[in-house]
Amino acid sequence: MSGRPPAAFPWAAAMAFGLGRLRLAPDHFWRMTPRELAAAMEAMLGPARAPLDRPTLAGLMARYPD
């Protein structure tokens, strides 16, 4: 364990996607499980990308120093 508390669930983004992008009725949105919402997001947006690791970030910063 890293000793850091887990990140809070991004409710604002989830609601914006479910209610706005998917145009779900509120009762349908609130009955979804987080896994169902994640599957819908992946179907529309593609798989989530892993965050940059330190060497990749350092390489990008060297190439684009602005």
Stockholm file with secondary structure:
# STOCKHOLM 1.0

chainA/1-66         MSGRPPAAFPWAAAMAFGLGRLRLAPDHFWRMTPRELAAAMEAMLGPARAPLDRPTLAGLMARYPD
#=GR chainA/1-66 SS CCSSCCCCCCHHHHHIIIIIISCCCHHHHHHSCHHHHHHHHHHHHCSCCCCCCHHHHHHHHHHCCC
#=GC SS_cons        CCSSCCCCCCHHHHHIIIIIISCCCHHHHHHSCHHHHHHHHHHHHCSCCCCCCHHHHHHHHHHCCC
//
